[in-house]
Amino acid sequence: MRRSEFIAVLTGLSLTLLVHGSPQSLAQEWVPAVFPDKTYDFGTVAKGSKLRHSFKVVNSTDKEIHISGYRTKCGCTEVKIGADTIPPGTQTTIEATLDTTKFQGVKASGLTLIIDRPGFTEVDLNMNCFIRGDVLLTPGQVDFGQVNRTDGPSQVLSLQYLGGNQDFKITGSHHISPRLKVRITEQSRAAGQATYQLSATLTADSKLGFYKDQITLKTNDPASPEIPIFVTAQIQGLLTASPSVMNLGTVAKGATVQKTVIVKSNKPFKLSDTKSTKGEVTAKANEASANQAVQTLTVTYKAPSTVGPDHAILEITSDIANEPPAKVTLFATVGP
């Protein structure tokens, strides 16, 4: 090829990229809608705080999204991915926790999410905060962990003020949920330092699922009048279904798929009813496991006649008094 022809080919290629965009830019066109929140600022926090934020991943495309991995921007950041495969019309969360124990002042961290379907792209999820060096929180959050609905768990934290202001005081607090009870007690005060004890309790009637709240401490410090403390719990019922979420992949319209679900409790129980509250899904109990603490169900999903994303919800009710039904959610992409 002559030099003039080679230059003409390169020029044509450059014009094509300018008009249509690079393959990478085309792959990223769906990112803004899928990631509505890519940066979160925690504001001013106490040293030792464990700051947790859930970034939403909303699959508003007509293709399956797959998360192949991630990289953290700091060893102080932990990541939990709700689901690495997100069918069309569904969503998940990327939960990032920032441990401030070893830092002070302005701190930036986060992670880079790696996606290989429907196209390869990397998405930065960022977190920022300002860490007070004169306020120390131990432990760094209220994390009740996995608890039963009827447990009513409690946790005690210690907050130390080391700033030298003899008049420093915590004047109050507020939070969102009425199911969270908070008590703050001043323990000691001397030479411009003060120690407070914070007790947090969840009531025994808390709703099932992931619980998230924030206790905001009010202070008389005009430079930093609020100190946030994050609260989390995974509240499960006495009756649980596993798996509670199923991704069935692509199912031909009108076709059926059968799966096995294990239903558990802390004591023997009877199944009262199984019903579909969305979509077409049925369940049949295994008679051999009836009236036991662990029972088996055969769940049958039938795809609708319409092509596209679909999901169904099965509710399982028992004879356990005042116990809400266990739920199984099934996702599918209905094909031709």
CORGIWO-V451537 format. One line per field, one symbol per residue. psi: psi as a letter, one per 30 degrees, with the letter a starting at -180 (. if undefined). Layout:
psi->???
This chain:
psi->kleeeeeeeeeeeeeeeeeflleeeefgffeeeeifjfkkjfbklkkfkjkkkjkkjjjglglkkkjfalklfkfgkkkkkekfkjlkgllakjkkkjjgeglkakkkaaljkkkfkflklkkkjkkllkjkfgkkkklfljjfajllegehllkklkkkkgffjfgkkjfalllekffkkkkkkkelkkhglkkkkkkkkklfgkllakkklkkjkklgjffifkjkkkklljjllfkkkklfkkjfbkkkkfllkklkkkkllglklkkelklkfkajklkkkjffgkglfklkkjkkkkklfkkaklllkkkjkagkkgklkkkkkkkljkl.
